[in-house]
Amino acid sequence: MEETLQQKEELKTQAEVLEQKNLELQKLTVAVSETDNSIIITDKNTKIEWVNKGFEKTFGYSLGEFQKICPTLYECSQNKDKIQKSIDETPMRTLKFSHQ
């Protein structure tokens, strides 16, 4: 019986820690999604999996559009001229860069 109570306490503590971590993750998700800085997330093979709104505003590409011309960061580095030409040829583009 004492062991069961101890397990319940441990589960309760773990649930509280998990809830705190989830709240923290939600805050970070909003911050990363909404920042004006461009953020790209890739998998271990540099395949681009996600871009934030700042990226879309800066470069004018949604994730799907950008993946068509640059599916991986490696390919981006190999196709800089193609990407720059595509950016230059897209009308009404506002570029905003920040250095950190």
C-alpha positions as a Markdown table, in Angstrom:
| # | Residue | x | y | z |
|---|---|---|---|---|
| 1 | Met | 0.0 | 0.0 | 0.0 |
| 2 | Glu | 2.8 | 2.4 | 0.9 |
| 3 | Glu | 4.5 | 1.6 | -2.4 |
| 4 | Thr | 1.3 | 2.4 | -4.3 |
| 5 | Leu | 1.1 | 5.8 | -2.5 |
| 6 | Gln | 4.7 | 6.5 | -3.4 |
| 7 | Gln | 4.1 | 5.6 | -7.0 |
| 8 | Lys | 1.0 | 7.9 | -7.1 |
| 9 | Glu | 3.2 | 10.8 | -5.7 |
| 10 | Glu | 5.9 | 10.2 | -8.3 |
| 11 | Leu | 3.3 | 10.2 | -11.1 |
| 12 | Lys | 1.8 | 13.4 | -9.7 |
| 13 | Thr | 5.2 | 15.1 | -9.6 |
| 14 | Gln | 6.1 | 13.9 | -13.1 |
| 15 | Ala | 2.7 | 15.2 | -14.4 |
| 16 | Glu | 3.4 | 18.6 | -12.8 |
| 17 | Val | 6.9 | 18.7 | -14.4 |
| 18 | Leu | 5.4 | 17.7 | -17.8 |
| 19 | Glu | 2.8 | 20.4 | -17.6 |
| 20 | Gln | 5.4 | 23.0 | -16.8 |
| 21 | Lys | 7.5 | 21.8 | -19.8 |
| 22 | Asn | 4.5 | 21.9 | -22.1 |
| 23 | Leu | 3.7 | 25.5 | -21.1 |
| 24 | Glu | 7.3 | 26.4 | -21.7 |
| 25 | Leu | 7.3 | 24.7 | -25.1 |
| 26 | Gln | 4.1 | 26.6 | -26.0 |
| 27 | Lys | 5.7 | 29.9 | -25.2 |
| 28 | Leu | 8.8 | 29.0 | -27.2 |
| 29 | Thr | 6.7 | 27.9 | -30.1 |
| 30 | Val | 4.9 | 31.2 | -30.2 |
| 31 | Ala | 8.1 | 33.1 | -29.9 |
| 32 | Val | 9.8 | 31.2 | -32.7 |
| 33 | Ser | 6.8 | 31.3 | -35.0 |
| 34 | Glu | 6.1 | 35.0 | -34.6 |
| 35 | Thr | 9.6 | 36.5 | -34.6 |
| 36 | Asp | 10.7 | 38.7 | -37.5 |
| 37 | Asn | 14.0 | 36.8 | -37.6 |
| 38 | Ser | 14.1 | 34.0 | -40.2 |
| 39 | Ile | 14.1 | 30.6 | -38.7 |
| 40 | Ile | 14.6 | 27.3 | -40.7 |
| 41 | Ile | 14.3 | 23.9 | -39.1 |
| 42 | Thr | 15.9 | 20.9 | -40.9 |
| 43 | Asp | 16.3 | 17.2 | -40.3 |
| 44 | Lys | 19.6 | 15.6 | -39.7 |
| 45 | Asn | 20.2 | 15.5 | -43.5 |
| 46 | Thr | 19.5 | 19.2 | -43.8 |
| 47 | Lys | 16.1 | 18.7 | -45.5 |
| 48 | Ile | 14.1 | 21.8 | -44.7 |
| 49 | Glu | 11.1 | 20.8 | -42.6 |
| 50 | Trp | 9.8 | 24.1 | -41.3 |
| 51 | Val | 10.1 | 27.9 | -41.7 |
| 52 | Asn | 8.6 | 30.6 | -39.5 |
| 53 | Lys | 6.6 | 33.6 | -40.5 |
| 54 | Gly | 9.7 | 35.8 | -40.3 |
| 55 | Phe | 11.2 | 33.7 | -43.0 |
| 56 | Glu | 8.1 | 33.9 | -45.2 |
| 57 | Lys | 8.0 | 37.7 | -44.7 |
| 58 | Thr | 11.7 | 38.2 | -45.4 |
| 59 | Phe | 11.9 | 36.0 | -48.5 |
| 60 | Gly | 8.3 | 35.8 | -49.7 |
| 61 | Tyr | 8.3 | 32.0 | -49.8 |
| 62 | Ser | 6.1 | 29.6 | -47.9 |
| 63 | Leu | 7.7 | 26.3 | -46.8 |
| 64 | Gly | 6.3 | 24.4 | -49.8 |
| 65 | Glu | 7.5 | 27.1 | -52.3 |
| 66 | Phe | 11.0 | 27.3 | -50.8 |
| 67 | Gln | 11.3 | 23.5 | -50.7 |
| 68 | Lys | 10.8 | 23.4 | -54.5 |
| 69 | Ile | 13.8 | 25.5 | -55.2 |
| 70 | Cys | 15.8 | 24.5 | -52.1 |
| 71 | Pro | 14.9 | 21.2 | -50.6 |
| 72 | Thr | 18.0 | 21.0 | -48.4 |
| 73 | Leu | 20.4 | 23.5 | -46.9 |
| 74 | Tyr | 23.2 | 21.8 | -48.8 |
| 75 | Glu | 21.3 | 22.4 | -52.1 |
| 76 | Cys | 20.7 | 26.0 | -51.0 |
| 77 | Ser | 24.5 | 26.5 | -50.7 |
| 78 | Gln | 25.0 | 24.9 | -54.1 |
| 79 | Asn | 22.3 | 26.9 | -55.8 |
| 80 | Lys | 22.9 | 30.4 | -54.3 |
| 81 | Asp | 22.7 | 32.1 | -57.7 |
| 82 | Lys | 19.4 | 30.4 | -58.6 |
| 83 | Ile | 17.9 | 31.3 | -55.3 |
| 84 | Gln | 19.0 | 34.9 | -55.5 |
| 85 | Lys | 17.7 | 35.2 | -59.0 |
| 86 | Ser | 14.3 | 33.8 | -57.9 |
| 87 | Ile | 14.2 | 36.2 | -55.0 |
| 88 | Asp | 15.2 | 39.2 | -57.2 |
| 89 | Glu | 12.5 | 38.3 | -59.8 |
| 90 | Thr | 9.7 | 38.1 | -57.4 |
| 91 | Pro | 7.8 | 41.4 | -57.4 |
| 92 | Met | 6.9 | 43.4 | -54.3 |
| 93 | Arg | 9.5 | 41.7 | -52.1 |
| 94 | Thr | 10.6 | 43.4 | -48.9 |
| 95 | Leu | 13.9 | 42.1 | -47.5 |
| 96 | Lys | 14.6 | 42.6 | -43.9 |
| 97 | Phe | 17.8 | 41.3 | -42.3 |
| 98 | Ser | 19.0 | 41.4 | -38.8 |
| 99 | His | 22.4 | 40.4 | -37.5 |
| 100 | Gln | 22.8 | 38.7 | -34.1 |
